[in-house]
């Protein structure tokens, strides 16, 4: 068949909500877009473990420590699901991880900000995971089958992460003056980076239109960002805290909250590798990878021995 005929069949499947599977024909650009997005998502889950892992040993109680350990463990699992999904597109995991380690591949800019206090664990759970959920619920219906199926479990676990983050901040917001101040400070520092998680403005997003046509994405960056702001602006009332935006105001005409201008210079600076923790994150990730080489080597030897034993029994 001619390529244009194959493209017509491909787009017809997408228009009719039929998932694209690994063995189906797909345009090279569709394959590359999914590899870029899924691998970036996987990298974000793994790198996202770093600012939280830093607080496991300093959690204020055994309960909080157990919750944080479970959350970090979940994120490692999310990375595994996503790397596995990307591999179905014909790229090797070693290649994806190497691209991350040399700075070629991107991950969410939010993880290049430092976690300075225990309250940051609550703010990350509530704001960062809350922003991630809006993106990820949409991805449960993305057009590429393995990615969509991986997102179902990820979303269930992320919703727990957001609730535990909010609950942690709620406890602080009802505590001492010092705890309340810690809670407000964390919200102040994580609010604007959380809004940046949705990516650049639609007018500056080079991939959005095609991704929407292919139903890799279901909503634009700006639509998701507005949905997030509307949600958080109501939830923060329960905490008795404020968002650091003096232009935040309900608009009766649009039925949405108006909000201030995001510092896009800061956003692009972090994306380009010049954020507060960009270099620190890559150093930590490379160090962990190098120190874990013996584990990977041992696992390969074990797998080979197990396979040989199975062959001997079958002979």
N, C-alpha and C positions, 0 to 999 in steps of 0.2 A: 504494500500500500504506500501511497505517497505520504510524505510527512504532513502535508496540510490536511489530509484525510485523518491521519492519526491524531493530530491536534484537535480536529473537530470532534472526534469520538471522546477524547480526553476531556475537553471542556464540557461536552454534553453530560458526561458522568458527574462532573462537579456541579453543574447546574441542577442536576436531578438528585443531589445529595447522596451520590454513590461514592464510597470511600475509594481513594486510590491506594492500591496495595503494592508491595515491593516488586512483584513480577509484572505489574502492568506497565505498558508504555507510558512514558511521561517526558515532557520537554526537558532538555538539559537545564534550562533556567529554573524550572520548577524543582528539579532535584537539588540544584546548588542553593536555591533559596531555603529549602527545608534543611539542608545540611548546615547552612550558616545559622539559621534560627534555632534548630534543635541543639546543636553543639554549644551555641552561646548560652542557651538555657541550662544545659548540663553543667557547663563551666560555672555559671552563676550559682547553682545549687552547691557545688563543691567549695568554691571560694567563699560562699556565704557562711560556711561553717566556721571560718577563721575568727571573725569578730565576736561570735558567740562562744566558741570553744575557749576563748580567752577568759571567760567568766565562770566556767564550770567549777573550778577549784575555789572560787570566791563567792559562790552563791550564799545568800544569807540563811538558808535552812536546808535540811535534807530534802524536804518536799520540793523546793525550788531547784535544787541540784538535779534531782531525778527527772523533773520536767524538762530541764534544759538539756540533759544528756539525751533524753528521748527525742527531743526536737532535732538536735544535731545529727543523731543517728538517722532520723527520717530524711534529712536533707542529703546525707550520703546515699541513701537508697534512691532518692529522686534522681540524683546524678547517674546512678547505675541504670535506671529505667530509660533515661533519656539518651545516654551513650548507646545503649542497646538499640533504641529506636533509630538513631542516626546511622548505625552500622547497617541497617537494612537497606540504606540508600547507596551502599557500596564504598563507604569510607571506613578505614580502620580506626579503632579506638586509640592506638598509639599515635597515629597521625593527628587526631584531634587534640590529644593531650599535649603533644609536642608543640602544636600551634599555640596552645595556651601558654606554655612555659617560655616560649621565645617572644611572646608579646604580639604574635600575629593575630590570634583570635581574641575576640572581646568577651567580656562578661558584664553583668549589670553594673553600671557606674556606682550604684548605691553602696556597694561593698568596699569602696575605696574611701569610706569615711570611718573614723575611729569610734570605738565603743568606750566611752570615758567613765561611765558609772553603771551601777546595777540597773538603774531605771532605763538605760538604753536597751536592755533585754526586753522590757515591756514595750518600748517604743518601736523596736524592730518588729516584734511580733504583731503589734496592732497596725502600725503604719506600713512597714515594708512588706510584710506578708499580706496585709490587706490590699495593697496595691497589686501585689503579685496575683492574688486570687481573682481580681477582676480580669486580668489578662488571661489567666489560666482556665477559668470557667469557660470562657469563649473558645479556648483551644481544645476543650473536650469535643467540640464539633468541627475541628479543623479538618481539612479535606484529606490529609494523609493518614491512613488508618492506624499504623503503629504509634504515631505521635498522639492521636486522639485517644487511643485506648490507654496509653501510659498516663495521660493526664487525669483520667477518672480517679485513680487511687491517689495521685499527687494532690488533687484538689480537696479530697476528703481530709487528708492529713494537714494541708495548709490551713483549712478552715479551723482545725483544732489549734494550730499555732497562733492564728490571729486571736482566738478567744482567750487563750492562756496569756497572751501579751496584754490584752485589754484588762483582764482580771488582775494581772500583776500591777498595772498602773492604777487600777481602781483602789487596790489596797494602799498604795503609796499616797494617792490623792486624799485618803481618809486618815492618814497618819499624822505625824508631827509636822511642824512647820518646815523642818529640814527635809523631810520626806516629800512634802508637797512641792518644795522648791526644786528638789531633784527631779520629780516627775515633770514639772513645767519646763525645766531646762532641757530634758531629753526630747520632749515634744518640739521645742523651739529648734533644736539642732537637726532633727530628722524630718521635719515637715517638708521643707523645700526640696531636699534630695529625693524624698518619696514622690513628689510630683514629677521630678525629672525621670523617674523610672519608666514612665510611659513613652519616653523617647521625644524626639524633636517635634515642633509644631507640624501639623499636617502639611503646611505650605513648604516645609523644609525636609519632609520625609520622602526620600527617593524611592523607597520600596513599597509604600503603602498601597498605591493604586493597583499594582499588579498582584500583590498579596491578597487584596480584597477580591479581585476578579477570580483568583484561584481558590478563594475561600480558605486560604491559610490563616488569614485574619478575618474576623467578622465585624469588628468595629475599628474606627480610626484611633490614633493616639489621642487626639483632642477629645473625642467622645468618651473614651475610657477615663481620661484625666478628670473631665467634668463629673462623671458618675462617681468617681472616688471622692472628689471634693464635697459633693452633695451628701455622701454617706458619712464622711468623717466630721463634717461641720455639725451634724446632728448628734453623732455619738459622743463628741467631746463635751457636750452639755452635761452628760451623765457624770463625767469626771470632774466637772467644776473647774476645768482648765480652759485656756484660750489657745487659739492657733495664732502663730506669729505673722499675721497678715491684717493690717489695718483697713484694707480694702475689701475684706471678706464681708459680703452682705447678700441677703436673700433678694432676688429680683422677681417681683410679682409677675412681670410681663413674660419672662422666659421660663419661670418655674425652676430656676437653677440659682446657685450661688454665684455671684460675681466674685472675682479674686484678683489679686495683684499680679504684676508681671514677674515671671520666673527669670532668674539670672542665667540667661542662656550662655553667656561668656564662661561662667563657672561650669555649666554642663559640658560644653565642648572641651574645656580645659581638662576636665576629669576623663572624658572619653579618649582624649589624645594621650593619656598616661601621666598627667601632671596633677592628679588629685592628692589629698593628704596621705593616702596609704597605697597608692598604685604600686610603687616599687616594693614596699614592705610585703604586700600580698603575694607578688610573684616570687620574691625571695623565699617566703615561707612555703609556698606551694612547691617550688623546685627542690627545696631542702627535704620536705616530706617525701617527695617522689624518689629522690636519690637514696634516702635512708631506708626506704621500703623496697629497694631493689632485691634484697635477699629473700623477702617474702614472696615476691613474684617469681623468682627463680625456683624457690622451694616448691611453690604451687605447680609449676610446670613439670618439675621432676616427679612430683607425686602423681599428677595426672597421667604422665607417660607410664609410670609403673602400674597404675590402676588399669590402664588400657591394655598393657602387656599381659597382666593377669587374666583379664577377660578373654583375650585372644587364646591364651594357653588353655583355659577351661573349655573354650568352644572347639578347640582342635581335637 
